[in-house]
Amino acid sequence: MREETFNMTQQEMTKPRVIDQTIARSITVKEAARLLNLSERQVLRLKKSVATYASLFDNLAHRLLRLCINSSSHGITPKKTI
């Protein structure tokens, strides 16, 4: 298997943490905009997209968990794919 390397700037590494803090209301949108050197509108758009994908991921995870629980109670074990 081929290994890939991704280079990220400090701002790219900081962005998810700042957006998460904004969603958790630890910091304001205005503070996040200043930290990321973005407009408040851009921060709101990022916050909305992260929250949307997080909720979609949570729904998917719950559905998969339910599927595994239901299938294991019927003697069916999920197939492990490598």
Secondary structure, DSSP 8 states (H G I E B T S, - for coil): ---------HHHHHHHHHHHHHHTTSS-HHHHHHHHT--HHHHHHHHHHHHHHHHHHHHHHHHHHHHHHHHHHTT-------
